[in-house]
Amino acid sequence: MKTVLISGAGVAGSALAHWLHRDGVAVTVVEHTPGRRRGGQAVDIRGTALDVVERMGLLDRVRAHRTRMRGMSVLDGDGREVHRSTETTFSSGRLASEDIELLREDLVHVLHEQAGAGVEFVFDDRITALDQDEDGGAGGGIRVTFERGRPRTFDLVVGADGLHSAVRRLGFGPKERFTRHLGMHLAIFTADNFLGLDDWQLWLRDGEAGYGIYPVRDNTELRISFGFAAGPLPAGPLDTAAHKRLVADRMAALRWETPRLLKALWEASDFYSDAMTQVHMDRWSHGRTVLLGDAGYCASPLSGQGTSLALVGAHVLAAALRGAGDDHRAAFARYEERMRPFVALNQALAVENPGGPASEASVDRAKRALALED
């Protein structure tokens, strides 16, 4: 039985754990957070990713968690409505489509449950070193050193650990070699529904900054997204308070409900923020290590396709491993051959329509670029 270590218990890592466990692989998932990460924005499952979710037997469960927006209003800098729609929203596109919008945390919860008790999840730990034969050839393995746990050896290691992937850094080189900044910064957090929104989104933009607000959890909570034009983050790590200060300083000039929103920002316990960045790499594998999802080909939230890339990538990688037997190098080559055209089309969406939903024509082009295999 193969042994596979997946770094990252998000959408990509949890979906891959399901497929590999179903194929009889002994799967361990290591995640640096103490438990499943709460908060985050609503994500979209569309196109080929819907086919993947159906093959996982999760379509009905995922649909049960979908958001129930009635429409949206676009506001000027003083909070006056300048546009309204009951047909589309900026977060999910056409409301009457088959696409599914749901909270990231709800999707991850469903995927964790689907992976089953046979998958070993290790929280509050991370990979600190990878040691493998230079060519990662047959008969070898990867000795993995962890921050907390004892060292262990696996047949394969999958980096599904996001934009700031530790596996990518350890196995391929520093992040700066592979990232492409898109000139935007995003911050997301949760607050009580102090605006009284009823399944209705609000979007405000004034100059190079703005925000989107929508209710969740039966209109009891708000998910608030701040966005502004900015260069890459300052060098060196930022603690949460410093990161909140950076975001608050850039948003302070906005009017309308901005003071109340900034107060909620400082009180939020699930604050997340990052520069909008894509990852472009010449190869996604090295020896017995391979990258999946944002770690290898982040399209950025501006594309609206990150979740779909994660779900589809997990399915394609698992199918390639299943079809190649013990030849992981052939499997990784097949995975890249299948995924690269799909990735290229989806990454282009962040440039074609930054910050907005992918058009149905764009999603259809991407779907045609990748016919799923069993």
C-alpha positions as MATLAB code, in Angstrom:
seq = 'MKTVLISGAGVAGSALAHWLHRDGVAVTVVEHTPGRRRGGQAVDIRGTALDVVERMGLLDRVRAHRTRMRGMSVLDGDGREVHRSTETTFSSGRLASEDIELLREDLVHVLHEQAGAGVEFVFDDRITALDQDEDGGAGGGIRVTFERGRPRTFDLVVGADGLHSAVRRLGFGPKERFTRHLGMHLAIFTADNFLGLDDWQLWLRDGEAGYGIYPVRDNTELRISFGFAAGPLPAGPLDTAAHKRLVADRMAALRWETPRLLKALWEASDFYSDAMTQVHMDRWSHGRTVLLGDAGYCASPLSGQGTSLALVGAHVLAAALRGAGDDHRAAFARYEERMRPFVALNQALAVENPGGPASEASVDRAKRALALED';
ca = [
       0.000    0.000    0.000;
       1.352    3.421   -0.939;
       1.779    6.011    1.766;
       1.055    9.616    0.846;
       1.488   12.726    2.964;
      -0.664   15.701    2.009;
       0.329   19.095    3.392;
      -2.804   21.212    3.746;
      -6.293   20.279    4.946;
      -8.169   22.767    2.778;
     -10.269   22.092   -0.308;
      -7.498   20.598   -2.483;
      -5.901   18.455    0.217;
      -9.179   17.128    1.620;
     -10.542   16.272   -1.839;
      -7.351   14.413   -2.763;
      -7.449   12.540    0.561;
     -10.911   11.243   -0.374;
      -9.822    9.942   -3.774;
      -6.574    8.353   -2.557;
      -8.216    6.691    0.445;
     -10.885    5.283   -1.859;
      -8.073    3.788   -3.965;
      -6.553    2.005   -0.949;
      -3.741    4.464   -0.248;
      -2.675    5.154    3.355;
      -3.167    8.920    3.576;
      -1.903   11.365    6.197;
      -2.909   15.041    6.053;
      -0.875   17.569    8.054;
      -2.288   21.040    8.701;
      -0.517   23.889   10.505;
      -3.681   25.356   12.076;
      -5.024   23.850   15.327;
      -8.209   22.721   13.553;
     -10.251   23.378   10.434;
      -9.910   27.057    9.603;
     -13.073   29.065   10.176;
     -14.163   32.132    8.253;
     -13.204   32.999    4.711;
     -15.303   34.051    1.781;
     -17.992   32.317   -0.205;
     -16.491   30.156   -2.957;
     -17.910   28.872   -6.218;
     -18.123   25.405   -7.714;
     -18.791   25.562  -11.420;
     -18.106   23.842  -14.702;
     -15.979   20.706  -14.510;
     -15.770   21.003  -10.723;
     -19.510   20.273  -10.519;
     -18.833   16.984  -12.317;
     -16.111   16.191   -9.769;
     -18.404   16.883   -6.813;
     -21.064   14.667   -8.380;
     -18.542   11.836   -8.813;
     -17.657   12.210   -5.144;
     -21.317   11.672   -4.280;
     -21.507   15.095   -2.641;
     -23.680   17.131   -4.976;
     -26.781   17.126   -2.785;
     -24.822   17.799    0.417;
     -22.966   20.687   -1.173;
     -26.179   22.160   -2.590;
     -27.706   22.067    0.896;
     -25.038   24.561    2.012;
     -25.378   26.970   -0.912;
     -25.928   30.650   -0.272;
     -29.380   32.038   -0.994;
     -28.808   35.530   -2.329;
     -31.740   37.389   -3.884;
     -29.558   39.990   -5.569;
     -27.197   42.883   -4.975;
     -26.847   46.652   -4.892;
     -23.841   48.644   -6.117;
     -23.226   51.811   -4.111;
     -21.279   54.994   -4.725;
     -18.826   56.374   -2.186;
     -21.625   57.927   -0.115;
     -23.666   54.728    0.015;
     -26.217   55.729   -2.630;
     -27.450   52.904   -4.841;
     -26.315   53.296   -8.457;
     -27.163   49.804   -9.701;
     -29.323   46.883   -8.559;
     -29.751   43.352   -9.879;
     -31.922   40.407   -8.948;
     -30.353   38.259  -11.677;
     -26.627   38.280  -10.853;
     -24.232   39.021   -8.017;
     -20.545   39.844   -8.161;
     -19.687   36.926   -5.894;
     -21.456   34.132   -7.757;
     -22.548   35.319  -11.187;
     -25.978   34.441  -12.598;
     -28.260   33.393   -9.762;
     -30.293   31.028  -11.962;
     -27.235   28.996  -13.053;
     -26.289   25.496  -11.892;
     -23.160   26.871  -10.207;
     -22.988   26.435   -6.441;
     -21.815   29.198   -4.124;
     -21.153   28.234   -0.495;
     -18.879   29.223    2.351;
     -15.378   27.804    2.152;
     -15.595   26.465    5.701;
     -18.787   24.554    4.859;
     -17.197   22.969    1.799;
     -14.119   21.905    3.779;
     -16.347   20.406    6.479;
     -18.201   18.302    3.895;
     -14.912   17.182    2.317;
     -13.438   16.193    5.690;
     -16.473   14.082    6.478;
     -16.291   12.455    3.050;
     -12.610   11.584    3.467;
     -13.658    9.349    6.339;
     -12.096    7.957    9.471;
      -9.502    6.071    7.421;
      -7.587    9.283    6.681;
      -5.158   10.446    9.371;
      -5.495   14.201    9.980;
      -2.691   15.807   12.001;
      -3.435   19.389   13.061;
      -1.165   21.992   14.649;
       1.971   20.736   12.905;
       3.887   21.477    9.741;
       6.645   20.124    7.492;
      10.087   21.606    8.141;
      12.326   19.447    5.915;
      12.088   16.999    3.014;
      14.859   14.486    2.277;
      14.663   12.275   -0.802;
      16.920   10.697   -3.399;
      18.039   13.260   -5.943;
      15.942   11.732   -8.736;
      13.118   10.437   -6.551;
      13.345    7.133   -8.324;
      11.742    3.758   -7.691;
      12.386    2.030   -4.406;
      12.960    5.204   -2.479;
      10.854    7.454   -0.335;
      10.790   10.859    1.306;
      11.866   11.339    4.909;
       9.779   14.169    6.309;
      10.696   16.224    9.354;
       7.900   17.941   11.250;
       7.889   20.899   13.610;
       6.224   18.858   16.383;
       5.824   15.235   15.396;
       8.504   12.591   14.912;
      10.123   12.215   11.457;
       8.332    9.803    9.115;
       8.918    8.364    5.643;
       6.310    8.407    2.867;
       6.217    7.215   -0.722;
       4.917   10.590   -1.959;
       4.392   14.097   -0.589;
       1.706   16.410   -1.993;
       1.897   20.147   -1.348;
      -1.715   21.348   -1.121;
      -0.749   24.074    1.313;
      -1.759   27.176   -0.573;
      -0.139   30.296   -1.926;
       2.566   30.318    0.764;
       3.283   26.601    0.385;
       6.010   25.187    2.629;
       6.322   22.146    0.353;
       6.949   24.392   -2.650;
       9.583   26.366   -0.755;
      11.356   23.234    0.516;
      11.189   21.291   -2.734;
      11.327   23.934   -5.469;
      12.712   27.202   -4.112;
      11.608   30.539   -2.647;
       8.129   31.895   -3.335;
       9.463   34.958   -5.168;
      10.610   32.749   -8.074;
       7.069   31.652   -8.859;
       4.625   34.368   -7.798;
       3.137   37.141   -9.916;
       1.499   39.998   -8.011;
      -1.738   41.341   -9.553;
      -1.703   44.767   -7.926;
      -4.544   44.173   -5.468;
      -4.905   43.319   -1.796;
      -7.852   41.522   -0.185;
      -9.017   41.194    3.439;
     -11.940   39.047    4.636;
     -13.573   38.784    8.048;
     -16.856   38.003    9.816;
     -19.131   40.338   11.807;
     -22.635   40.335   13.237;
     -25.274   41.450   10.729;
     -25.428   45.011   12.070;
     -26.661   46.226    8.652;
     -29.743   44.008    8.728;
     -29.097   42.559    5.270;
     -31.615   39.948    4.126;
     -30.008   37.645    1.534;
     -28.786   40.771   -0.240;
     -25.269   41.861   -1.179;
     -23.812   45.369   -1.093;
     -20.781   46.456   -3.116;
     -19.137   49.852   -2.776;
     -16.167   51.219   -4.649;
     -14.570   54.634   -4.476;
     -11.366   55.144   -6.427;
      -8.921   52.276   -5.903;
     -10.610   50.834   -2.797;
     -13.945   49.281   -1.952;
     -15.733   46.453   -0.231;
     -18.346   43.771   -0.634;
     -20.731   42.730    2.148;
     -23.126   39.801    2.196;
     -25.096   37.961    4.908;
     -24.634   34.278    5.760;
     -25.867   31.803    8.389;
     -29.545   32.686    7.900;
     -28.676   36.397    7.844;
     -27.114   36.326   11.325;
     -23.565   37.079   10.142;
     -21.841   39.257    7.575;
     -18.847   38.302    5.491;
     -16.981   41.498    4.678;
     -14.353   41.733    1.938;
     -12.077   44.771    1.697;
     -10.136   45.301   -1.505;
      -7.658   47.952   -2.580;
      -4.915   48.536   -5.106;
      -1.500   47.936   -3.565;
       1.921   46.517   -4.215;
       3.266   43.318   -2.630;
       3.218   43.006    1.134;
       6.136   44.484    3.090;
       9.151   42.211    3.485;
       9.124   40.020    6.575;
       6.259   38.525    8.550;
       3.322   40.654    9.712;
       1.444   39.769   12.886;
      -2.341   40.014   12.835;
      -2.447   43.444   14.467;
       0.057   44.881   11.986;
      -1.845   43.348    9.102;
      -5.135   44.796   10.334;
      -3.477   48.185   10.693;
      -2.213   48.044    7.092;
      -5.717   47.250    5.818;
      -7.444   49.809    8.049;
      -5.075   52.571    6.912;
      -5.892   51.893    3.261;
      -9.654   51.787    3.851;
      -9.937   54.746    6.252;
     -10.659   57.326    3.526;
     -13.871   55.572    2.436;
     -17.175   56.998    3.651;
     -20.665   55.579    4.323;
     -20.505   52.690    6.870;
     -16.708   52.459    6.812;
     -16.190   53.451   10.503;
     -18.489   50.634   11.650;
     -16.858   48.203    9.258;
     -13.391   49.121   10.546;
     -14.586   48.621   14.119;
     -15.739   45.135   13.086;
     -12.364   44.555   11.450;
     -10.530   45.174   14.721;
     -12.932   42.905   16.622;
     -12.823   40.032   14.092;
     -11.258   36.770   15.250;
     -11.173   35.183   11.770;
      -9.378   37.986    9.890;
      -7.580   36.874    6.719;
      -5.671   39.086    4.322;
      -3.215   38.679    1.483;
      -1.950   40.208   -1.724;
      -3.714   38.991   -4.872;
      -1.088   36.784   -6.455;
      -0.810   34.062   -9.060;
       1.646   31.161   -9.063;
       3.327   30.203  -12.344;
       5.748   27.257  -12.454;
       7.513   25.343  -15.209;
       6.859   22.071  -13.382;
       4.686   20.978  -10.494;
       6.687   17.948   -9.420;
      10.186   17.166   -8.219;
      11.111   13.579   -7.493;
       8.419   12.215   -5.194;
       6.946   15.639   -4.409;
       4.058   17.218   -6.329;
       2.033   20.415   -5.932;
      -1.742   20.723   -6.043;
      -4.105   23.701   -6.190;
      -2.916   27.146   -5.113;
       0.508   25.787   -4.143;
       1.291   25.013   -7.780;
      -1.047   27.192   -9.864;
      -2.899   29.763   -7.775;
      -5.198   31.795   -9.995;
      -6.026   34.285   -7.188;
      -9.534   35.088   -5.873;
      -9.814   37.575   -8.747;
     -10.404   34.623  -11.077;
     -13.317   33.159   -9.131;
     -11.975   29.711  -10.056;
      -9.599   28.740   -7.246;
     -11.980   26.232   -5.662;
     -12.789   24.650   -9.005;
      -9.074   24.316   -9.788;
      -8.509   22.632   -6.423;
     -11.339   20.119   -6.855;
     -10.514   19.297  -10.462;
      -6.769   19.107   -9.768;
      -7.338   16.611   -6.949;
      -9.456   14.404   -9.224;
      -6.948   14.533  -12.097;
      -3.934   13.831   -9.863;
      -5.661   10.872   -8.193;
      -6.692    9.444  -11.570;
      -3.131    9.805  -12.878;
      -1.702    7.994   -9.844;
      -4.317    5.267  -10.163;
      -3.526    4.722  -13.835;
       0.267    4.732  -13.488;
       0.591    2.030  -10.838;
       3.934    2.415   -9.066;
       5.370    4.859  -11.628;
       4.814    8.189   -9.892;
       6.893   10.053  -12.468;
       4.556    8.943  -15.255;
       1.603    9.893  -13.062;
       2.937   13.379  -12.395;
       3.637   13.894  -16.110;
       0.082   12.839  -16.978;
      -1.333   15.139  -14.294;
       0.510   18.144  -15.732;
      -0.403   17.250  -19.299;
      -4.084   17.133  -18.404;
      -4.220   20.152  -16.095;
      -2.034   22.801  -17.710;
      -4.481   23.937  -20.445;
      -7.271   24.081  -17.835;
      -5.084   26.084  -15.446;
      -4.003   28.542  -18.151;
      -7.599   29.336  -19.118;
      -8.663   29.832  -15.502;
      -5.681   31.990  -14.566;
      -6.491   34.218  -17.541;
      -9.886   35.017  -15.994;
      -8.202   37.089  -13.282;
      -6.883   39.389  -16.001;
      -9.962   39.339  -18.261;
     -12.485   40.121  -15.521;
     -10.693   40.943  -12.259;
     -12.928   40.771   -9.222;
     -16.022   39.663  -11.115;
     -17.606   36.265  -11.763;
     -16.337   34.231  -14.682;
     -18.605   34.436  -17.696;
     -20.454   31.297  -18.751;
     -18.541   31.357  -22.038;
     -15.215   31.411  -20.166;
     -16.252   28.542  -17.896;
     -17.439   26.582  -20.932;
     -14.055   27.085  -22.661;
     -12.286   25.811  -19.574;
     -14.613   22.813  -19.307;
     -13.943   21.844  -22.915;
     -10.204   21.998  -22.187;
     -10.482   19.101  -19.746;
     -12.696   16.048  -20.162;
     -12.572   14.088  -16.908;
     -11.166   10.569  -16.916;
     -12.280    7.757  -14.611;
];
